[in-house]
Amino acid sequence: MAARRRVRWEWIAACALCAAGIAAVPAVADSGSLAAPLCGVLKGVSAKTRGATPEIARAQLVMSLAAAFDQDATKLKQARAEIDAATSRSCPQARAAMLEATKTNTLIEAIE
């Protein structure tokens, strides 16, 4: 009987962990919620840095991202992780303009 209960509790615990993991995924992986502010930043920085050096464009991009996410470390980490994927889908032209301005291949490269 003890072995049966043990297996049952292990199975319940495993199911609970799976459910918790599944429930947490949409909140973390929802790059759609970041796409609009990220695209807004790219468009704003592109307008401000026309004709500027790549270094100035990169610095402006970093400062604008920090301001857009209110210095929130969690949001900034998520934005950094998703910036290329989210902007490729939502605003590819603004992304291309920013890559050209910063002379980089990815936006991650531009903000590092």
Protein Blocks (a to p, Z undefined) as FASTA:
>chain_A
ZZmmmmmmmmmmmmmmmmmmmmmmmmmmmmklmmmmmmmmmmmmmmmmgoiafklmmmmm
mmmmmmmnoopaklmmmmmmmmmmmmmmmmmmlmmmmmmmnopabfklmmZZ
